[in-house]
Amino acid sequence: MTLRPAGPADAVRLQAGLMALSSDLGDVHRADLAGLKAAGWGPAPAFRALLAEGASPTAPGAPQATPTPPPDAAARSPAGTLQQDMAAMTCAPDLRGLVLYCPAFSTARGGRGIYVSDLWVAAGGRSCGLGRRLLHAALADAAAQSGAPMRFLKLQVYDHTPRARRFYDRLGFVPVGGFSELILDAAACAALEGAT
């Protein structure tokens, strides 16, 4: 099993894993390949990603899985991207997992950290330590990129994924209380940008 940073040539493989994650979670996958490439390897990269490839140990009773399109892929994929996305799903048979993260800074925590937006392990590699390895590799990669140690790792876990929550609990993650997560959608961001 090899863990390595994803580069521009890996965009299709990364998209395949992210689509598999969306499918596993029941999410609509809105990121298209062109947007992923621009965000990851454009003039101001918004994220870094690491890929886990090759043979992986299989958890007892788990099938070896490769990313495959969900049955409703056509309905869930943005217009014009379905063919690219279907190609992505079939070109990454040895992709076993990925982590996608971005740098963060907290005055309250006193330094640098990372926000992990996506962590995915193929079904056959779950319960074998790959998720932990990917998170460790993301912290190490971020420290190497910045030249400074990471003081925190932040992520979100869906309420409807108790198995994932138990995984994070075992690693020592704790819920953060005392505030509400707020988000502006694209339309609200455009309105705010227009307000002067």
C-alpha positions as CSV (number, residue, x, y, z in Angstrom):
1,M,0.0,0.0,0.0
2,T,1.4,3.4,-1.0
3,L,0.3,6.8,0.3
4,R,1.3,9.7,-1.9
5,P,0.3,13.3,-2.7
6,A,-2.1,13.7,-5.6
7,G,-0.9,15.8,-8.5
8,P,-2.7,17.3,-11.5
9,A,-2.3,14.0,-13.4
10,D,-4.3,12.3,-10.6
11,A,-7.4,14.5,-10.9
12,V,-9.5,11.8,-12.5
13,R,-8.4,9.2,-9.9
14,L,-9.2,11.7,-7.1
15,Q,-12.6,12.5,-8.6
16,A,-13.3,8.7,-8.7
17,G,-12.7,8.4,-5.0
18,L,-14.6,11.5,-4.1
19,M,-17.6,10.2,-6.2
20,A,-17.4,6.9,-4.3
21,L,-17.5,8.8,-1.0
22,S,-20.5,10.9,-2.1
23,S,-22.2,7.6,-3.1
24,D,-21.4,6.0,0.2
25,L,-22.9,8.9,2.1
26,G,-25.9,9.4,-0.2
27,D,-24.7,12.9,-1.2
28,V,-25.2,14.6,-4.5
29,H,-21.8,14.9,-6.0
30,R,-21.5,18.5,-7.3
31,A,-17.8,18.8,-7.9
32,D,-16.9,18.3,-11.6
33,L,-13.5,17.4,-12.9
34,A,-12.7,20.8,-14.3
35,G,-13.6,22.5,-11.0
36,L,-11.5,19.9,-9.0
37,K,-8.5,20.5,-11.2
38,A,-8.8,24.3,-10.9
39,A,-9.2,24.2,-7.1
40,G,-6.4,21.7,-6.5
41,W,-3.8,22.8,-9.0
42,G,-4.7,26.3,-10.2
43,P,-2.9,29.5,-9.3
44,A,-4.2,29.5,-5.7
45,P,-4.7,25.8,-4.6
46,A,-7.6,25.4,-2.3
47,F,-6.7,21.9,-1.1
48,R,-4.1,19.1,-0.9
49,A,-5.0,15.5,-1.3
50,L,-3.2,12.2,-0.6
51,L,-4.1,8.9,-2.3
52,A,-3.8,5.3,-1.0
53,E,-3.1,2.9,-3.8
54,G,-2.2,-0.7,-4.4
55,A,-3.0,-3.9,-2.5
56,S,-4.7,-3.4,0.8
57,P,-5.5,-5.8,3.6
58,T,-9.1,-6.8,3.6
59,A,-11.2,-6.7,6.7
60,P,-12.8,-10.0,7.6
61,G,-15.9,-10.5,5.4
62,A,-15.4,-7.3,3.5
63,P,-15.4,-7.4,-0.3
64,Q,-12.6,-5.8,-2.3
65,A,-14.3,-2.8,-3.8
66,T,-13.3,-0.4,-6.5
67,P,-15.1,2.8,-7.2
68,T,-18.2,2.2,-9.2
69,P,-20.9,4.7,-10.3
70,P,-24.1,4.7,-8.2
71,P,-27.2,3.4,-10.0
72,D,-28.6,7.0,-10.1
73,A,-25.4,8.6,-11.3
74,A,-27.0,10.3,-14.3
75,A,-29.6,12.0,-12.0
76,R,-27.1,13.0,-9.4
77,S,-24.3,14.3,-11.6
78,P,-24.3,18.0,-12.9
79,A,-25.2,18.4,-16.5
80,G,-22.3,17.9,-18.9
81,T,-20.1,16.0,-16.5
82,L,-21.6,12.5,-16.5
83,Q,-19.3,11.0,-19.2
84,Q,-16.2,12.4,-17.4
85,D,-17.4,11.2,-14.1
86,M,-18.2,7.7,-15.4
87,A,-14.8,7.5,-16.9
88,A,-13.3,8.5,-13.6
89,M,-15.1,5.7,-11.8
90,T,-13.6,3.1,-14.0
91,C,-10.0,4.3,-14.2
92,A,-9.0,3.9,-10.6
93,P,-9.2,0.1,-9.8
94,D,-6.3,0.2,-7.3
95,L,-7.5,3.3,-5.4
96,R,-8.0,2.2,-1.8
97,G,-8.6,5.5,-0.1
98,L,-8.0,9.3,0.0
99,V,-7.9,12.3,2.2
100,L,-8.5,15.8,1.0
101,Y,-7.6,18.7,3.3
102,C,-6.9,22.4,3.5
103,P,-4.7,24.4,5.8
104,A,-6.4,26.2,8.7
105,F,-5.3,28.7,11.4
106,S,-6.8,29.3,14.8
107,T,-6.0,32.1,17.2
108,A,-7.9,30.2,19.9
109,R,-5.8,27.1,19.3
110,G,-2.6,29.1,18.9
111,G,-1.4,28.0,15.5
112,R,-1.8,26.0,12.3
113,G,-4.0,23.0,11.7
114,I,-5.9,21.3,8.9
115,Y,-9.5,20.9,8.0
116,V,-10.2,17.5,6.5
117,S,-13.2,17.8,4.2
118,D,-13.1,14.3,2.7
119,L,-11.8,11.0,4.0
120,W,-12.7,7.9,2.1
121,V,-11.6,4.2,2.4
122,A,-12.8,1.6,-0.1
123,A,-15.1,-0.9,1.5
124,G,-12.5,-3.7,1.4
125,G,-10.0,-1.7,3.3
126,R,-12.1,-0.5,6.2
127,S,-11.3,-1.6,9.8
128,C,-7.6,-2.2,8.7
129,G,-6.1,1.1,9.9
130,L,-6.0,2.9,6.5
131,G,-8.2,5.8,7.7
132,R,-5.8,6.4,10.6
133,R,-2.9,6.2,8.2
134,L,-4.4,8.7,5.9
135,L,-5.2,11.2,8.7
136,H,-1.6,10.8,10.0
137,A,-0.2,11.3,6.5
138,A,-2.3,14.5,6.0
139,L,-0.9,16.0,9.3
140,A,2.6,15.1,8.2
141,D,2.1,16.5,4.7
142,A,0.7,19.7,6.1
143,A,3.6,20.1,8.5
144,A,6.1,19.4,5.7
145,Q,4.4,22.0,3.4
146,S,4.3,24.7,6.1
147,G,7.5,24.0,8.0
148,A,5.5,24.1,11.2
149,P,3.8,21.5,13.4
150,M,0.0,21.1,13.3
151,R,-1.8,22.0,16.5
152,F,-5.2,20.6,15.4
153,L,-7.1,18.6,12.9
154,K,-10.7,19.5,12.3
155,L,-13.4,17.6,10.5
156,Q,-17.2,17.0,10.4
157,V,-19.0,13.7,10.6
158,Y,-22.6,13.1,9.6
159,D,-25.1,12.2,12.2
160,H,-26.3,9.3,10.1
161,T,-22.9,7.7,10.0
162,P,-22.5,6.1,13.5
163,R,-19.7,3.8,12.3
164,A,-17.6,6.8,11.2
165,R,-18.3,8.6,14.5
166,R,-17.1,5.6,16.4
167,F,-13.9,5.6,14.3
168,Y,-13.3,9.2,15.1
169,D,-14.1,8.7,18.8
170,R,-11.5,5.9,19.0
171,L,-8.9,8.3,17.6
172,G,-9.6,10.8,20.3
173,F,-11.8,13.3,18.4
174,V,-14.2,15.2,20.6
175,P,-17.3,17.2,19.7
176,V,-16.9,21.0,20.0
177,G,-19.7,22.7,21.7
178,G,-20.6,26.3,22.4
179,F,-21.1,27.5,18.8
180,S,-23.2,26.8,15.8
181,E,-21.8,26.0,12.4
182,L,-23.0,28.5,9.8
183,I,-22.6,28.5,6.1
184,L,-23.4,30.9,3.2
185,D,-24.5,29.1,0.0
186,A,-23.3,30.3,-3.5
187,A,-26.3,32.8,-3.9
188,A,-25.7,34.3,-0.5
189,C,-22.0,34.6,-1.2
190,A,-22.8,36.5,-4.4
191,A,-25.2,38.8,-2.6
192,L,-22.6,39.5,0.1
193,E,-19.9,40.2,-2.6
194,G,-22.3,42.7,-4.2
195,A,-22.9,44.5,-0.9
196,T,-20.7,47.5,-0.4
